[in-house]
Amino acid sequence: MIKSLYVRIVVMFLVAILVSLLTSTMVIGYLYQRQIQDQTQDYMITLGQSLIRIFDRVGYDRRALVMDDIKDLANMVSMQIFDGSLSEEKYGSDSLIEVSREQVERVLQGETLKSTTSEGHTYVGLPFGHQGQTYAMFIEPSSNSQVGYPIGGMILTGITVLLVGGSLFFVVEAAFLIQPLRKMTEATKRMAKGDFSSELKARRKDELGVLVQSFNEMRRQLQQIEEMRQDFVSNVSHEIQSPLTSIRGFAKALKENDTLDHKNRDRYLDIIIAESERMSRMSDNLLHLASLESKHHPFHPVTFRLDEQIRQTAVALEPQWAAKSIAIDLDLPVVKVCGDRDQLDQVWINLLGNSIRFTPEGGKIAIDVQRGIHQVSVTIKDTGIGIAPEDQAQIFERFYKADRSRNRVYNGNGLGLAIVKRIVDLHHGHIEVRSEPGTGTEITVTLPS
């Protein structure tokens, strides 16, 4: 592909420069020919006038001696002289033109003639008189004359040098033009093998520079995706390994220890059941999140009362917040939204469940709904342990836990907020977090109304 592109660029340039040179050569040649014709005709007129003056001084009857003295000049031009009876005398090389009777009569009548034959031969006619007799002198460049040819050769040489030099320069320039594409191809091959460390330098500001920048951005995003994939595998392995270790350990203890009393046996079984349920919840959440991120996840929007849904969620979770003596403050004006009711129900269950889980006994949770012109905001504020500033931007990532030392205590798997974020995105809304460690957390979900 690169070779064909390189060759294509070079060929296109050569074709363009050839067409341009041929066109310019034709135009320059035409203008040059016209200029040479004018200059040649003026030179022939000046030459003829000089000969006429010589004839006047030495006598026209001695013209043969004059022409013999200027033999070298005569070899450069062809000259014909007609008298009033149209008798003709020729000097120099054989004439290449046939002068018409009409032209001779026009010159004999005193007209200075400039003309060109259909073959492109230039000639002039000058009238002069001697001893009361009128004559017509016609002069043209001789066939062996080199007038104007050296200049044409110089132009041709210049065009050749321009073509060869320009082509060589463009071939080198094209190599530099293709170089970023070669590097991009090499980097792509390394990326295909899992190496995302090759960052291309983008010093250019043209289309290739933009392409290199886009390639670097794609490389960074793919690198992030690869890191997220590795983290995901690592987190899943860790989350699965932890309950499996507990289940295996307590199962062995039950099998190998026949002397356990009924109380300890029930405690071991409760732990095994709890860890099994934990794995089940994680599996369900993973499947749910994968379904939400797929393009074929069912989405059934309906219009319903959001305030009533949040109130029902608070009632459903009453055993949890009542057990910790947490006060629930609800400010729920009548508000209707259009969305997937089941998905949004999952949002409020996860957010309120997190607030209950991380709020100590005797704390407080406030749920406030505010309606704007085109949106509805739901704010859940608690007096819990809070979230560190460095963790707030990552709490919506899979398996991320802001306080890993409390994983066992708070019984979470780091998928709930990732599910919440995806559901809110599917509803074209957004979610914000404001929190201070030791003070509490405030999460605001904004949905279009």
N, C-alpha and C positions, 0 to 999 in steps of 0.2 A: 504493500500500500504506500509506504513511504517512498520507495523507489519510483513507483508510477507517479506519485504526486510531484516528486522532484523533477522527473523527466517532463511531466506535463507543464510545470511552471517554466522550465527552460525553453521548451518548444513554443509555448505561448509567447514568451518574450521574443524569441527569434522570429517567429511569424510576425509579431507586431512590429518589430524593428525593421524587418524586410519590407513589409507593406509601407511603413512610414518612409523608409529610404527610397523605395521605388516611386512613391508619390512625390516626395520632395525632389527626387532627381528629375522627374518629368517636369515639375513646375520650374525648378531652377534651370533645367535645360531649355525650356521654352523661353524664359526670361533672358537667359544668357544668349540664346540664338538671336532674339530680337535686338539685344544690345549690341552684339557683334555685327549684325547686319547694318544697324545705324552707324556704328563706328567705321565699318568698312566702307560704306557709301560716302561718309564724310571724308574719309581718307582718300578715296578715289577722286572725289571732286577737287580736293586740295591738290592732289597729284596732277590732275588734268589742267587745273588753272596754272600750275607751275610750268607745265609743258607749253601751254599757250603763250605764257610770257616769254619763254625761251624762243619759241617760234617767232614771236614779234621782234625779238632782238637780233636773231641771226638770220631771219628770213625763212619763210615757210618752204621755199624751194630747196633749202638745205636740210630739210627734216630727216632725210635718210641718215645724214652724218650725225645729227643730234641723237637719233634713236640708237645709232651704233655706239655713241659715247656712253649712253646710259644702258648698256647691254644688260648689266646685272638687274637693273630695275625693270627692264623690259621682260626679263625672264619671270618676274613675279606677277606681271599683269598681262592681260591680252587687250589689245587696243584696235579699234576699227575707226577709220576716218572716212566720212562721206562728203562729197561736194554737192553742189546744187543739182547736178545731173544724176545724183545717186550713185556715182562711181565710188568704189570701195577700195580702201587700202588697209592691209592688216599688218600689225607689228606684234612682236613677242610670240608666245606660243599660239597654237591654233585656238581659235575662239570656241567656246563651249556654248554659245548662245546664237540664236538667229534673230537679228534685229528686224522688226517689221518695217515696212515702208511708212506706215502711219507714224511710228515712233521717230523715224529719221526726219520726216517732214515736221513733226512737232519740235524737234530740237533745232532744225534749220530755221524755224520761225522764232527762235530765241528762248525756248523753254529748257530749263535744266531738269533732266529726267532722273528719277530714282525708281528702280524697279527690281523685281525678283521673279525668276522663272518658277514654273510649277515644280521643278526639281530642287528649288532652294538656292539657285545660283544668283548672286547679287551683281548688279551692274548699274552704271550711271551714264548719262548722256549730257554733254556740255556743248553749247554753241560757241563758235568763235569766227572771226572774220579776218581776211588778209587781202589787201589790195582790192577791196570792193567785192570780194568773193566770200560767200558764207559757207561754213563747214560745220559738220556735226561729228563730234568725237565721242565714242562709246568705249568705256573702260570697265573691265571686270578682273577680279583676282584670277591669277593663273591656276590651273589644276594642281600644280606642284607647289603652290604657295602654302605656307604653314601658319598663316595669320590666324590667331585665335586658338590653335590646337594646344599649345602648352598650357594655357589657362584651363582648358577642359581636362587635360591630363591631371593637373593639380587638383581639380575638383574631384575627379574620380579617385585619385589616390587618397584624398582626405576622407571621402565616404568609405573607402575600404578600411582605412585605419580606424574610423569611427565604428564600423560594424564589428571588426575583429576585437578591438579593445573593449567596446561595450559588451560584447557577448562574453568575453572572458571575465569581465567585472561582474556581470550578472550571474554567471555560473558560480563564482565564489560567494556572492551575496545570497544566492539561493541555498547554498550549503548552510550558511548561518541561519537562514530562514527556517530550514527543515530541522535544525539541531534541537530546538525545544520539543518537536514532535518525537524525535528519536529518544530523547531522555524520558519523555512521557511514556513511550512504549516500554522502555526498560523498567520504569517505575511500576507500570501496570502489571508487568510480568512478575515483579517481586510482590506486589500486592496480592496477586492470585495465589502466591505461595504463603501468604499470611504475614509478609513483612510490610508494615505500614510506616516505616521510619524514613522513607525517601521523600523529602520535601524539595520541590523544584523552586529555583530562584526565579522571580518574576520582575525583572528590571524593565521589560518592555511595557509600553502603554497602548499598544495596538491590539488587534483582535487576538493575536497569539498570546499577548500578555494577559488578557482577560481569560482566555482558555486555560492558561497555566494557573491563574488564581482560582478558577472554578475547580480545576483538578485538585489543587491543594485543599480546598474546602471539602471536596468529596472524600479525599484521603483522610482528613481529620474526622469527618463524620463516620466513615467506615471503621476507623480506628476506635472511636467511641463505642460504636455498635459491637465491635469485637470485644472490647473491654467489658461492656455490659453483658455480653453473652457469657464471657468467662466468669464474671462476678455472679451471674444468674446460676450457672452450673455449680459454682462453689457454694453459693448460699443455699440452693436446693439440697445439695449434698449434706451441708452442715445441718440444715433444718430437719432433714430426714434422719441423719445419723444420730442426732441427740435423742429423739424419742425411741428410736430403735434400740439404742444402747440401754435406755431405762427399761424398756420392755424385756429385752434379753436378760438383763441383770436380775430383775425381780422374778422373771419366769424361772430362771435357774435356781434362785433362792427358794422358790416354792417347791420346785422339784427335788432339790437336794436336801432340804431341811424339813424332815417330817415332824420335828418337835415344835414347830411354830404354833403359838396359841391362836385362837380364833380371831382375836383383835388384830394381831400383826398380819395374819393371812388376809383379812379383809382390807387392811391398809395397803398391802402389796397389790392386791387385785384392783383396788380403787386407782392406784397409780398407773397400773397397766391400762385400765380402761380410759383414764384421763389422757395418757400419752397416745393411745389409739385414736381417741376423739380429736386430739390435736393434729395428728397426721391426716385424719379425714377432713378436718376443716381446711388445712393447708392445701390438700388436694382439690377440694371443692373451690377454694379461692383461686387456685392456679387455673383451673378449668374455666371459671367464671371470667377471670381477667383475660385469658386467651380468647374466649368467646367475644368479649367486649371489644378487643382489638382487631378482630376479624371483620371483613367487609360484609359478612353474611349474618351478623348478629341481629336477631329480631328487634325491631324498634316499633313500639305501638303507642304513639302519642295520643293522649286524650286530655280533655279539659276537666280539671278537678280542683277541689279546694285544698290548697297547700296547708293552710292553718290546721284543718281537721286532720290531715295526714301526720303532721308533726305532733299534734296532741295525742293521737293514737300511738305513735312511737314512744312518747314519754310514758304513757300508761302501760304499754307492753314491757317496758324496762323498769317498771316500778319495783319489782323485787330486788333488783340490783342496787338502785340508788337508795331505796328504803333501808336495806341491810347496812349501808354505811352512813345512815342518817344524813344524807345529802339533801339540801333544800333545792327544789326545782322552781325557778321563777319563769313563767311563760307570759310573753307579750305577743299574742297572736291575733291580729286583726284579720277580718275575713279577706282572703286573697285567693284568686284563682290563677292557675298556670296551665300551660299546655305542654305535656311531656309524658314520658313513659312512667307510669305510676309505680310499677314494681321496681324499676331501677332507682328512682328517686327515694323510694322507701328504704332501699339498701344504703343510700347515702346517709340518711338521718340515723339509721340504726348504727352504722359504723362510727359516725362522728359523735353521737351521744354516748355510745358504748365506750369510746376512747376517753371521753371526758369523765365518765363514771369510773373507769378503770384507773385513771391517773389522778383523780381527786381524792385527797385523804378524807377520813371520816369527819363528819361535821362540816364539810365544805359546802360550796354553793355552785349551782350551774344555772345560767340565765340563757334563755332562748328568745331571741327578738326577731320579728319579721317586719320589714319595712318595704313599702311599695313605692316605686318611682313611676316615671312616665312610661318607660318601655322596659322596665326590669323590676325584679323582686330580689331583695337581699335577705338572707337568713343568717343570723349571727348566733353562734354558740360559744358562750364565754364561761370558763370555769376558774376555780381557784386551786388548780392542781399544781403539779411539780414544775410545769413549764418546759420550754424547749430552748436549748442553747442557740444563739444566733447563727453559729456555723452549721447547725443541723437543720435549720428551718427551710433552706432551699432544697434539701434532699429528702425530706420526710415522705414525699410522694413517690419515691423510687421503690421498686420491688425489694422486699426483704430488708429495707433500711430501718434501723431501730436507733432512735436518738440516744437511748440509755441502755446499752447492752448489758450492764451489770444487773438490770432488773428484768431481763427477759423471762426468767422462770417465775418471778413474782407476778408479773403482769400478764403472762400467758398469751403473748401475741406472736404473730409470725411475720409482721412487716408487709402484709399484702393489703390490708384494709384500706389504707389511704391511697394506695395505687389504684384500687378499684374505684374509690370515690372520685379521684381525679379524672379517670377515664370516663365515668358516667357523666360528670359535669361537662367535660369536653364534648361528649356526644350531644349534649343539650345546648351547645354553643354558649356555655356560660364560663365563668372563671371562679377560682377559689383563692383566697388570701389567708395568710397566717400571721398573726402578731402574738408574740409570746416573750416572757421574761422568766428565766429560771427562778423557781421558788415563789413566783407571784401568780402564775396561771397562763392560760392559753385562750386566745380568741380567734376563731375560724369563721370567716364570712364566705358564704356561697351566694353568688349572684347569677340569677337565671333570667333569660328574656321572658317577658310577660305577654 
